[in-house]
Amino acid sequence: MSRLTHVTSGPYAPPVAAREVTAVSADGARIHVEVHGPEGAPAVVLAHGWTCSTAFWAAQIRDLRTDHRVIAYDQRGHGRSVAPSAADGYSTRALADDLEAVLAETLAPGEKAVLVGHSMGGMTIMAAGGRAGVREHAAVLLCSTGSSALVAESLVVPLLRAGRARTRITRSVLGSRAPLGPVTPVAKRILKYATMGPGAAPEKVEACARIVHACPRDVRHGWSSVLDALQLDVEVGALKTPTAVIAGTSDRLTPVVHARRIAAALPECLGLTELPGIGHMTPIEAPEAVTGRIRELVATYVQVKEGA
């Protein structure tokens, strides 16, 4: 599991959960889950991306917890969820299993929620979209994610045209086992270039850097192999839940072409929101836009019974 080195003050410092639970996945993996907000309120489930943790959703949790029940969990190996002990624990099947386990642990039978996934969290929802435990939920929001060709279409390596050379170098960069080290000014500049828009404020870069640098290098490498081989185009077509898509036009990790492709393939797409100048870290870079879209989906698709 990760070292927890997130920021401790300001809007991007993770709030204290109302309660914490452990969901046990199909292979026995123990998944750390946080629940925020009042019981009986409309439910929102947040799945973070590669190298992140529940801390990534701090801005959304602070806003939504006033009148929503917000469920956020650490993907296996991230945050306070234990890393897989075997190679087959790194797979989209395992991610889908974990999401199902979280939903079963935190939601009442028949209760519907809005599912929100960023990057690998969006891939998690796509991978699980055809499963009974997921497909009956109210609505989905996919943020800054892709379903295939992630390495080939990534723009994190500058100056090279698309092709085998760029793909090979990108694969070696994203799959590196090298430790990221402390959060230094140079490290923040590199992370900002690779994952955020050019106008990202220093406090947002700091928040992202502390979260990403906390991810263990073996976990980072293990999931990079899964992302390299990702092929979820068929699963996108099976995601029949009403789904909205949001992406930044300056995203280098999952360029906006991915969002456009997903939106075109979804059986019930609720629209694509493109955020000018925003990079890959949309929930931190553009928190109002992401949180606002979540609120719209809840207001439209989730009904809470009186007295619940």
C-alpha positions in Angstrom: 0.0 0.0 0.0 1.0 3.6 -0.5 2.7 6.0 1.9 0.1 8.6 2.6 1.9 11.9 1.8 -1.0 14.1 0.5 -1.3 17.8 1.4 -2.8 18.4 4.8 -4.5 21.8 4.4 -6.6 23.6 1.9 -9.3 22.3 -0.5 -7.2 19.4 -1.7 -6.5 18.0 1.7 -8.7 14.9 2.1 -11.4 15.3 4.7 -11.9 12.8 7.5 -14.4 10.0 6.6 -17.6 9.5 8.5 -16.7 5.9 8.5 -14.3 3.4 7.0 -15.0 -0.1 5.8 -13.1 -2.9 4.1 -14.5 -4.6 1.0 -13.3 -8.1 0.2 -12.8 -8.7 -3.5 -13.3 -12.0 -5.4 -9.7 -13.1 -4.9 -9.6 -12.1 -1.2 -8.0 -8.7 -1.8 -9.0 -6.2 0.9 -10.1 -2.8 -0.5 -10.0 0.3 1.7 -13.3 2.3 1.5 -14.3 5.6 2.9 -17.9 6.8 3.3 -18.6 10.5 3.7 -21.8 12.4 4.2 -25.2 11.6 5.7 -26.7 8.1 5.6 -29.8 8.0 3.3 -28.5 10.7 1.0 -28.1 10.0 -2.7 -25.0 7.8 -3.3 -22.0 8.7 -5.4 -19.1 6.2 -5.8 -15.7 7.5 -6.8 -13.0 5.4 -8.4 -9.6 7.1 -8.8 -6.9 6.5 -11.4 -3.4 5.0 -11.8 -0.9 6.1 -9.0 -3.6 8.0 -7.1 -5.7 7.4 -4.0 -9.0 8.6 -2.3 -7.1 11.8 -1.6 -7.5 12.6 -5.3 -11.2 13.3 -4.8 -10.8 15.7 -1.9 -12.5 18.7 -3.7 -15.4 16.5 -4.8 -15.9 15.0 -1.3 -15.8 18.4 0.4 -18.5 19.7 -1.8 -20.8 16.6 -2.2 -20.7 15.3 1.4 -23.0 18.1 2.5 -26.0 16.5 0.8 -24.7 13.2 -0.8 -23.3 10.0 0.6 -19.9 9.8 -1.0 -18.1 6.5 -1.3 -14.5 6.6 -2.3 -12.1 3.6 -2.3 -8.4 3.0 -2.9 -7.7 0.8 -6.0 -5.7 -2.3 -5.0 -2.1 -1.4 -4.2 -2.9 2.3 -3.9 -3.6 4.3 -0.8 -4.5 1.9 2.0 -5.5 -1.0 -0.2 -3.0 -3.9 -0.2 -1.1 -4.6 -3.4 -1.7 -7.8 -5.3 0.4 -10.7 -4.2 0.5 -12.4 -7.6 0.8 -11.1 -11.2 -2.8 -12.0 -12.1 -4.0 -9.6 -9.4 -3.1 -6.9 -11.9 -5.9 -7.0 -14.5 -9.1 -5.2 -15.5 -11.0 -8.2 -14.3 -9.6 -7.6 -10.8 -10.5 -3.9 -11.0 -14.1 -4.9 -12.0 -14.2 -7.4 -9.1 -13.1 -4.7 -6.7 -15.7 -2.3 -7.8 -18.4 -4.9 -7.4 -17.1 -5.7 -3.9 -17.2 -2.0 -2.9 -20.8 -1.6 -4.2 -22.0 -4.7 -2.4 -20.3 -3.6 0.8 -21.6 0.0 0.9 -25.0 0.1 -0.9 -28.3 -1.4 0.2 -29.9 -4.1 -2.1 -31.5 -2.3 -5.0 -29.9 1.1 -4.1 -28.7 3.0 -7.2 -25.7 5.3 -7.3 -23.9 7.5 -9.7 -20.5 5.9 -10.5 -17.6 8.2 -11.3 -14.2 7.0 -12.6 -11.1 9.0 -13.4 -8.5 7.5 -15.8 -8.0 3.9 -14.5 -11.1 4.4 -12.5 -13.0 5.0 -15.7 -11.5 1.9 -17.1 -12.6 0.0 -14.0 -16.2 1.1 -14.7 -16.0 0.2 -18.4 -14.5 -3.2 -17.5 -17.4 -3.9 -15.1 -20.1 -2.2 -17.2 -21.8 -5.4 -18.3 -21.9 -7.0 -14.9 -25.1 -7.3 -13.0 -23.7 -5.6 -10.0 -22.8 -2.5 -12.0 -25.1 -2.2 -15.0 -28.2 -1.4 -13.0 -26.8 1.7 -11.4 -28.3 5.1 -12.2 -25.6 6.8 -14.2 -21.9 7.0 -14.9 -19.4 9.8 -15.3 -16.1 8.9 -17.1 -13.3 11.5 -16.6 -10.1 11.7 -18.6 -10.0 8.0 -19.6 -9.5 5.7 -22.6 -10.4 2.2 -23.6 -7.5 1.1 -25.8 -4.3 2.3 -27.6 -3.2 4.3 -24.5 0.6 4.1 -25.1 0.4 4.5 -28.8 -1.7 7.7 -28.6 -0.1 9.2 -25.5 1.6 12.6 -25.9 3.8 12.6 -22.8 7.0 12.2 -24.9 7.5 15.5 -26.7 8.7 16.2 -30.2 8.3 12.7 -31.6 5.7 11.8 -34.2 3.3 9.0 -33.7 4.9 5.7 -34.5 6.9 2.8 -33.2 9.7 4.9 -31.8 7.4 7.1 -29.8 5.4 4.1 -28.6 8.6 2.3 -27.5 9.9 5.3 -25.6 6.5 6.1 -24.0 6.2 2.5 -22.8 9.6 2.7 -21.1 8.8 6.0 -19.5 5.3 5.0 -18.2 6.5 1.5 -17.2 9.6 2.6 -15.4 10.4 0.9 -12.1 12.5 3.9 -11.0 11.5 5.6 -7.8 9.9 9.0 -8.2 11.7 10.3 -5.1 10.8 13.4 -3.1 8.4 16.1 -4.4 10.9 18.6 -5.6 10.4 21.7 -7.8 11.9 19.7 -10.8 9.6 16.7 -10.0 6.6 19.0 -10.0 7.5 20.6 -13.3 7.8 17.1 -14.9 4.5 15.9 -13.4 2.7 19.1 -14.5 4.0 18.7 -18.1 2.9 15.1 -18.3 -0.4 15.2 -16.5 -1.8 18.7 -16.2 -2.7 21.7 -18.3 -0.2 24.6 -18.7 -2.3 26.9 -16.5 -2.6 24.5 -13.6 -2.1 26.5 -10.3 0.8 25.6 -8.1 -1.3 24.3 -5.3 -3.0 21.9 -7.7 0.3 20.7 -9.0 1.5 20.2 -5.4 -1.6 18.2 -4.5 -1.2 15.9 -7.5 2.5 15.4 -7.0 2.2 14.4 -3.4 -0.5 11.8 -4.3 1.4 10.4 -7.3 4.7 10.2 -5.5 3.1 8.2 -2.7 2.3 5.3 -5.0 4.8 2.4 -4.6 7.0 1.9 -7.7 6.1 -1.8 -8.0 2.4 -1.0 -8.0 3.0 1.8 -10.5 4.9 -0.6 -12.8 2.4 -3.5 -12.3 -0.6 -1.3 -13.4 1.4 0.3 -16.2 1.6 -3.2 -17.9 -2.2 -3.5 -17.7 -2.7 0.0 -19.2 -0.2 -0.8 -22.0 -2.3 -3.9 -23.0 -5.7 -2.3 -22.4 -8.5 -3.4 -24.7 -11.9 -2.4 -23.5 -13.6 -1.2 -26.8 -16.1 -4.1 -26.6 -16.8 -3.4 -23.0 -17.6 0.3 -23.9 -20.4 -1.0 -26.1 -21.8 -3.1 -23.3 -22.0 -0.1 -20.9 -25.7 0.6 -21.3 -26.0 2.7 -18.2 -26.6 6.5 -19.0 -23.0 7.8 -19.2 -21.5 11.2 -19.5 -17.9 11.9 -20.5 -15.6 14.7 -19.5 -12.0 15.4 -20.7 -9.4 18.1 -20.9 -8.2 19.3 -24.3 -4.6 19.5 -23.1 -4.6 15.9 -21.7 -1.3 14.3 -22.7 -1.8 10.9 -21.0 -5.3 10.2 -22.5 -5.7 12.8 -25.2 -9.2 14.0 -25.9 -9.4 11.7 -29.0 -10.1 8.9 -26.4 -13.0 10.7 -24.9 -14.5 11.4 -28.3 -14.1 7.7 -29.3 -15.7 6.5 -26.1 -18.6 9.0 -26.4 -19.3 7.8 -29.9 -19.3 4.1 -28.9 -21.5 4.4 -25.8 -25.0 3.0 -26.2 -26.5 5.8 -24.0 -24.1 8.7 -24.0 -25.3 11.8 -22.2 -22.7 14.0 -23.9 -19.1 14.9 -23.9 -17.8 17.9 -22.1 -14.4 19.1 -23.3 -12.5 21.5 -20.9 -10.2 23.9 -22.8 -6.7 24.0 -21.5 -7.2 21.3 -18.8 -5.0 18.3 -18.6 -5.4 14.8 -17.4 -6.1 15.5 -13.7 -9.6 16.9 -14.3 -11.1 16.4 -10.8 -8.3 18.5 -9.3 -7.7 20.9 -12.2 -11.4 21.6 -12.8 -13.2 20.6 -9.6 -16.2 22.8 -10.2 -16.9 21.3 -13.6 -16.5 17.7 -12.5 -18.5 18.2 -9.3 -21.2 20.1 -11.1 -21.6 17.3 -13.6 -21.9 14.8 -10.8 -24.6 16.9 -9.2 -26.5 17.0 -12.5 -26.4 13.3 -12.9 -27.6 12.7 -9.3 -30.4 15.2 -9.7 -31.6 13.5 -12.9 -31.1 9.8 -12.3 -31.1 9.1 -8.5 -34.2 9.2 -6.5 -34.1 8.7 -2.7 -37.2 7.3 -1.0 -38.7 9.6 1.6 -37.7 8.5 5.1 -34.7 6.5 3.8 
